[in-house]
Amino acid sequence: MDLEGFEELLGAVGQAVLVEAAGADVGEAGLLRTASRLRERWPAGLVAAALTQVRLRERAREKFGDDAARMYFTPAGLEQATRGPVAAYRAERFARTLTGGGRVLELGCGIGADLVARGRAGVPGVGVELDPLTAAVARANVEALGLRDVASVRRGDATLEEPEGFAAVFADPGRRTARGRVFDPRAYEPPLDAVLELAGRVPAGCVKVAPGIPHEAVPAGAEAEWISVAGDVKEAALWVGDLAGAVRRRATLLDGRGRVRTLVPDDALGPPPVRPWGRYLYEPDGAVIRAHLVAEVAAAVGGWLADEHIAYVTGDTPVDTPFASAYEIDEVMPFSLKRLRAELRRREVGVLTIKKRGSAVDVDRLRRDLGFAGKGRRHGGTELTVVLTRVGRAPTALLARPKDLPLSEERQAHI
């Protein structure tokens, strides 16, 4: 879909085609039949654009919920867009800091997910996007969601913007090329240093970065925040100026239903102790690991590490924490395919989950070798989790079961 085709889709005829396409079968089995039927009444290009939008909206529901049915997307824009709960959480942080109606200049606004979220939080702003089609899509989303009084979009080069006069800058530099993801912040588009320089000209700023950003790339005075949603690390952000908190780093966990958990460093803690495996295994959330806050989890559960370089916490006491998943360890054994296969057979395991950290084992191949190809299920049988790791140089397998811990009073209060 090009810019001309998208603008035609926004017209009266295009909207009629879009409505009809939305009520048709656009699944793999019915797509061709639907396209043929629509082309009998509407121009082929318009039909293709409408069907593309309908299918993208279905994919977007995971990120944007009910809003997806009214929004517009490009394939790349949808893939790179901030998911709704993360954008809403971040917008609230802007709203708490930028009191008095201060405007935000967004550099590289994409399809407008963050711009929309801030507008809903009462934070006005201007989005700048270099790609003309993406800029048009962002503008359409602002209109479709009824936010044109607080948000606007213009086409422009982020590196040429003058941020003076704005209360804050938000930037989402490109982290993909034709060859795939970009991990070096200097290779972002625009480069991270250039974006931070622009943000440094105003009182506050936030830059969205890849979760794998090296800690040494975080500038002095900035706060790095890693965010996970329902257990999956989605992104990281650097907060600078008035938007930076009092800590250097934090891990924030969103459950997708409005609940927020945040873990920050405890400067009084040293490295966790290292001892043999206890009765329980705690797997810290990925955001916790990225933020280098495993010691804080270990302290919270009264635990320790079995290997100082592996982010698995172990302990003898079951402790409820939102920052780690708990497992009860049945057995610890040296990793051996033959022995593991025999043990699964002896236990009559029917549902197998395999996790690993610090192990070179190919999980897919191991699943096949153990007879659990595909979804890892056999008919009947018990459930078991195999955790592959190492202690020192010794490959190790833990046989464990998820532990349902009693909820603390604090967690019960949020349910």
N, C-alpha and C positions, 0 to 999 in steps of 0.2 A: 504494500500500500504506500503510495506517495502522497505528498502534501495536497495535490489537487484532488486526488480521490478521497482523501479524508475530509476536506472541506465540502465536497459534494455530499458525503455521508451526513454531514451536519445540517444540510438543507432539508426542506420539507419532504421532498421525494425520498432522499436518503433515509430520513427518520421513519418513513412509512415502510421502507424495505427492512430496516433494522427491527422494527416491531414485529413484522411478519416472520423474519428469520428467527427471532427470539422464541417464537412459539412453535417452531418446527423442529424436526429431528436433525440434530447436527452431530450426532455420534458417528463413529467410524462406519457403521453399517448403513446409516441413512443419509450421510452427508451428500453423496453424489446425487441421490434421488431428489433431495431437497434443493440442491443447487440447480438441477435441470428444471424443476418445476418453477422456481423463482425466475430463472432466465427467460421463461416464456412470457413474462409480464414486465420484467425490469431489465435495464442494461446490465450486461455481463460484469463489467467492472464494478458497478455498484453492488451487485449481488456478492461478488467476491469480497469486497470490503466489509459488507454487513456480516457475512458468515465468519470472517476473520474476527470481527469484534465480538460476536456472540461466543465463539469458542474461547477467546481470550478472557472474556468475562467469567466463563465457567471456571477456568483455571485460576482466575484472580480471587475467587470466593475464599480460598484458603487464607489469602493475605488480607483481604479487605471486607470479608463478610458480606452483609447485604448491600453495602455501598457499591460492590463490584457490578451489580446489575445496572447502575446508572453511569458508571465511569467509562473512560476510553483508554485504550492501551496500544502499545506496540509490543511485539514479542520481547525485544531487548529491554524496553522500558519496564515491562512487568517483572522480568527476571531481576532487574537491578533495583526496583523500587523498595523502599522501606515498608515493611508490613505494618498494617494498621495499628496494632497494640503498641509497637515500638515507637511509631511516629506520635501516637497520642501521649505516651509516657514522656517522650522528649519535649513535646509541645507544652506540657504542664510545667516542666522545669523552666522553659523560657518564660511562661506566664508568671511564675512565682518571682522571677528575677526582674523582668522588664515591666515594672509597673509604670503606669502613666501613659500607656499607648505607644511606647517606643517601637519603631518599625524594624523589621529584620530583612536584610538583603540576602537572598539565597543564591549562591553561585552554583550553577549546574543543577537546576531543580528537577530534571527528569520529567516524569509524568505528573509531578506535583503532589506526591503523597505527604511529604513533610509540610509543604506550603499549606495544604488543606487542613492538616491536623493543627497547625498553629493558628490558622484562621478560626477554627472551631473553638480553640482555647482563648480566643479574644486577642491574639497577637497579630497585628497587621503586618503584611510583608509584600515584597516584590521578588519574583522568581526570574532568574536569567538563565536561558538555555541556548546553547550554540546551534544545535540541530533544529532546523525549521519545523520539521514534522513533529518532533518531540515537544517543542515549544507550543505548537498548535494543540496537541493532545493535552498538555498541562492546562492551557487556557480553557479548553473545553471542560476539563474536570472541575476547575474552579467555578465555571458557569453552572454545570450540571448539579453541583452540590450546594448551590446558592450562596457562594462566598465572594462574589465579585466586589462587594463593598469593603472587604478587608484584605483581599489578595488580588494580585495581578501578575501577569507573565509577559515578559518581552524577550525577543531574540537578541542575543549578544554574546560576546566573548568574555568569559569570567575574568580572564587575566587583564582585561582593559577597563574593568569596572572601577569606579571611584566610590568607595564605601562611606566616605565622610558624610555625616548627616544622618546615618542610620544608628540605631541603638546597638545592633548586633549583626554579625555575619554568620550565616550557616552555609556550609559547603559540603558537597558530596562529589569529590573528584572521581573521575572514571578510573576503574581498576580492572578493566578488561581491554584486551586488544584482539586482533584477528587470531592471535596465537593462544589466547586463553587468559587466565587470571594474571594480574600483576601483583607481585608481593613486595617489591621494593618501593617504598614511599616516594623515592625520587623519580620513579617512572609513572606515578599517577598522572592523570591528565585533568587539570593542571597538576604539577608536582606539589607534594605536600608543603614544602618550604614556601612556595609561592602563595599558596592558599593561606598559610598561617601568617604570612607577611601582610596580606590584605586584612585578615581578621584582627591583626594587631593594631590597625589604624582606628578601630572603634572600641567602645568600652568593653564589649563582650563578644565571644565567638564560640562556635562549635563546628568541628570538622568530623564527618563520618569517615572512618577508616576501616581497613580489613581487620578481622579478629586476630590475624597472625602478626600484627604490627610488632616489631621488636620493642622491648621496653626502652632501650637506649634511644629509640627514635622519638620518644615522647619529650617534647621541649620542657625546659625548666619552667616551673610555675603552672604548668598545665595539669589537668586531671584526666586520666585515662579511665574510661568506663567500658567494661565488657558486658554485653547484654545477651541473655538467653531467653528463649520462649519455649515453655513446656519442655525444658531440658536440652534444647538444641541451641548452641551458640550461633547467633545470627549476625552480629556486627559489633563494632567497637566505635567509640567516639572520643574525641579529644575536646575537653571544655577549657576555654581560656578566658582571661580577664575576669569580669564580674560573674560570669557563669561557672567558673571553676570553684569547686568546693574546697574544703579545708584539708582534704586528703589527696594523696598523689595518685591513688588508683582505687577502683571499686569494682565489685561484681554485682550486677543487678539481674534478678530473676523475675520474669513475668510469666504468669500461668495462662495468659490468654483470656482470663475472665476478670481482669481488673486488679488482681492482687499483685503486689510488688514486694520483693524481698531484696535487701541490699546488704552486702558484706563489705566492710572496710578493714584496712590493716590495723592490727594491734601492735603498736611500737614496742610494747613491753615483752612481746614474745620473741624467743629465739627460734632456731630450727627445731622441728619436731624431733623427739627422741627416736631412735631406731632399735627395734626389738623384734623377736620372732612373732609370727602370726598369732593374733588373738582369736577369740571366738567369732568376732564380727568383722565384716569388710565394709568400709564406707567408700563409695565412689563419688568424689566431689563433682559437682556440676562443672561443665566445661568452662563456663564463664569464671568460676572460682579458680580453676587451674590457670586459665589465661592471665588472670589478674595476680597470679602468684600469691594466693591466699589459702593455700592448703594447710599451712601451719595454724591458721585461725580455725579451720574446720577440725583439725586434730585436737586443738585445745577445747573446742566446744563439746566434743564427744569423749574427752578424756582418753584420746587414742595416741597412736604413734605410727611410724612408717616401718614397713618390713625391709624396704630398700630406700636409702636416702634420695635416690634419683627418680623414683617411680611414685606418681601421685595417687597411690592407693593408701588410705588410712585404715588402720586396724585397731581393734580394742576388745575388751572383755565385757563391756557394758552396753546394752542396747539404749541408744540415745536418739530421740527424735530431733532431726534438723532439716530445714528446707534446703540446705546447701549441699546435701549429699544423699545418694541412694544407699540404703542399708541392705546387707545380705548376711545371712547366717552361714558360716563356713562349716560344711560337713567334713571335708577332708582336704589336706594339702599333700600334694605328691609331686615328685619330679616329673616333668613333662615327658610322656612316652605315648606314642600313638597306639601301640599294642595294648599297653596297660589301660589307657583311657577308654579304648573301645571295649575291653573286657569289663571295665567298671560300669560303663553305661548299660551294657547288656545285663550285668548282674542286678543293677538297680531297676531294670525294666523301664528305662527312660523313654517317654513318648514325645515330649516337647523339649527341645534343646535350644538354649540361648548361649551364644559364645561371645565373650567380650575379651578385649586384650588391651594391654598397655605395656610397652617395653618388651614386646615379643615380636620376633621376626616371622612367626608362623602365618601362612596364608590362610585366612579364616574360611574362605569359600572352598578351597581345596580340602582343608581339614573337615569341613562339614560333609563333603562328598566321601572322604575316606572313612568317616564314622557312620555313613549311611543315612545322613540327614540332609540330603540335597534339597533344593527348593526352599520351602518355608521352614524347614527344620522340624517337621512334625511326622510322627508315626501314629498309627491308629492306637488309641488308648495309651496307657502307661503314665508314668509320673513326669513332672516338670523338673528341670534341672538347669542351672546356669554354670557354665564352665568359664572361669576367668584365667586367661593366659597372661603370665607376667614373668618376671625374673627376680631373683634375689642374688645380688652380685652378678656373677656370670652364669648362675644356675637357672635354666628354664624351669618354670614352675607352673603347675595347674592347680587351681582351687576349684573344688566342687562346692557349690553354694546354692542357697535358695533365697529369693527376695524376702526380706523381713518386714512384716507389717507391724510397725511400732505404734504404741498408744500415742495419740496426739497430745501435745502439750496444751496447756490452757490458752497460750498465745495463739497457737494454730487453730484450735477449735473456734476461737473468737472470729476467725476470718472465713469460716465455712457456713 
